[in-house]
């Protein structure tokens, strides 16, 4: 591990707190706010975050708030062939600021 790098255990992440922070940053009329609030499981929440990560307006915010899960969120894109262009653009941006995704 590079010197100065910090390891965050994704299993210790406080999903409610991070999701609440994300909801605060979304526009009040965003349909995603209710989807995030109504996620019934961590799996459903992670799937929704993965979808939102591909939306350019939310890529940097979600990457920052959910950084320990970033690799997982990107890997979920492999199971869905939609939004290919958006996912590619998001991945290009993310690799630039999060080189740990490249390998």
SVG drawing of the C-alpha trace seen along z (x, -y; Angstrom):
<svg xmlns="http://www.w3.org/2000/svg" viewBox="-40 -21 45 31">
<polyline fill="none" stroke="black" stroke-width="0.4" points="0.0,0.0 1.3,-3.4 2.5,-5.6 -0.1,-7.9 -3.0,-5.8 -5.8,-5.1 -7.7,-1.8 -11.3,-2.0 -13.1,1.3 -16.3,1.3 -17.9,3.6 -17.8,0.9 -19.5,-1.8 -22.5,-3.5 -24.9,-3.1 -27.6,-5.2 -25.4,-8.1 -23.8,-8.1 -27.1,-7.7 -28.6,-10.6 -25.7,-12.8 -26.3,-11.9 -30.0,-12.6 -29.1,-16.0 -27.0,-16.8 -29.7,-15.8 -32.2,-18.4 -35.3,-18.3 -37.4,-17.2 -35.1,-14.3 -36.9,-11.0 -33.7,-9.3 -34.2,-10.7 -37.3,-8.5 -35.7,-5.5 -32.7,-5.8 -35.0,-6.2 -37.1,-3.2 -34.2,-0.8 -35.2,2.4 -31.7,4.0 -28.1,3.1 -28.1,5.0 -30.9,2.9 -29.1,-0.3 -25.8,0.8 -27.5,1.5 -29.2,-2.0 -25.9,-3.6 -24.2,-1.8 -26.8,-3.2 -26.4,-6.7 -22.7,-6.5 -23.0,-6.3 -24.9,-9.6 -22.3,-12.4 -24.0,-14.8 -23.6,-12.2 -20.4,-10.4 -18.0,-12.4 -20.4,-12.8 -21.1,-9.1 -17.5,-8.2 -16.5,-10.4 -19.3,-9.3 -19.0,-5.6 -15.3,-5.4 -14.7,-2.1 -17.4,-0.5 -16.3,-2.1 -14.8,1.0 -18.0,3.0 -20.2,0.2 -18.3,0.2 -18.2,4.0 -22.0,4.1 -21.9,2.4 -20.7,5.7 -24.1,7.2 -26.1,4.6 -25.5,3.7 -27.4,0.4 -26.0,-3.1 -22.7,-1.9 -21.5,-5.3 -22.3,-6.9 -20.5,-4.1 -17.5,-4.3 -17.3,-8.1 -17.8,-7.7 -15.1,-5.0 -12.6,-7.2 -13.3,-10.0 -13.0,-7.7 -9.8,-6.1 -8.2,-9.5 -9.0,-10.4 -9.1,-6.9 -6.2,-5.0 -6.9,-2.0 -9.7,-1.0 -7.3,-0.5 -5.9,2.9"/>
</svg>
